[in-house]
Each structure stands twice: as structure tokens, then as C-alpha cells.
Amino acid sequence: MSNDSGFPETTSFEVNVSKDTFKFNAAHFVAYNGFRERLHGHNYKLSIRLLGSRKICSDGYVLDFGDVKAVTKTACKKLNEHFICPMYSDVITITDEANGENVKLLCQDGAEFSFPKGDCIMLPIVHSTVEEIAIYCWGEIILGLDAEVLVKRGVHTMEVTCSEATGQEAVFRMKIPNTNNHAEIMKAVDVRSFIRTGELFPKPCLPVANEKGAGCSICSHCGK
Ligand SMILES: [Zn+2]
């Protein structure tokens, strides 16, 4: 069987790039309605998969590993040794402080943080979870790689895996838009469009969740 281009539909290539240099150390806390983590940090890692090409290009590549490495390292460097500030949080009020030198975060529970601006990376995300960080990184990497070139080379989908610890990672996979227009790409990766609206479902009272103080604030099981 062949598709319109005469390429066999039973074959496909993918390129996986996962290097020791695809890492960043960053501080964060996850906050959502009724819950806030304590400030802490992770050694994050990224890995990239490019999917879909039915034939490789005349240079023998799906895509040069070197291009993926350069762009991903740049994305990691931007985040490294920063506090990840979720600009679109619906439970943290973010304002300027100290004549614009600091970023102040006022949380729902009354906790206040003030960080030097240079120590913060302001990300267009609602929660600094690995899911949302993966979406942000997907956009950065697509902008760096040139989406139109990827599509021309037959790559139709990219996957970004963001890990915060061994065995704890989130994968974001999306079709690559056939455009290099910055605004269109930013719209395609708007984190807010990937978040369900409405109330959170009540969580069961898992012992671990209770120890951390989570769970019971929205729990319908234990009555707390
Ligand atoms: Zn964390």
C-alpha cells in the first residue's frame, strides 16, 4: 500500500534524542485551588522524539541530531538555576516589587515570596508541573528547529518528555504546525488550551497525600 506520495505506508522513521546535557536544575512549587507545595527543586531532564517520516532525506537523515541537540541545550540553559514562575497561575498573585527588581508572589494560603527578577524564569504556564513545562519546552524547541523544515522533511509529530526525577516524567506529543509564524506557534502551545476547566474531582484519602497535607482539602471521603 502507498500513500499519495508513493511512500510505503507500512514504514516510518523516528529520531530519539536524549543526552546528558539535556538537563536543568530549577526551583518551583505547584499550586492550585486549595493546595500549595513547599518551595523545592528538581534536577529536570528533557528528551525529544521526532516522528512520522516515511523516507529519510537525501542526506541520509530524518534530521541531524546536532540540530536537535543545539536547540534543546539552549532551552535547558534558559531554565537552569532559576525559580520557575507560572505567569498564568490562577491562585498566585504575581507583582513587581523593589522598583521592579523583584518578583513578588502572594499565594492563596497567605504565603509570600520575593525573588530577584534575574533568579526567576517567567513561563507562560498555569502550574509548574512537568506536564506544563513539557508543553512550554515543546514550543521552544519547535521555534528553534524551524517547523516548516521539519514538515518538509516528513516529520509530522514531536514528543517532548520532561522528567523531574528518575521514574517521574510527563510526555507531551503534538502534530507540528506547518508554519514558522511565531504567534501561530505560541497559540498552538498555549498551555491554557490544554487544561480542563471546572472543578477538580475529589481525590481519595491516600495516606501519602494526607501526610503532605494534600487531598483532604477537596476530599469527599473522610469528611475533613
Ligand atoms: Zn516539584
Boltz pocket constraint, residues with backbone or C-beta under 6 A from the ligand:
constraints:
  - pocket:
      binder: B
      contacts: [[A, 28], [A, 29], [A, 30], [A, 40], [A, 41], [A, 42], [A, 128], [A, 164]]
      max_distance: 6.0
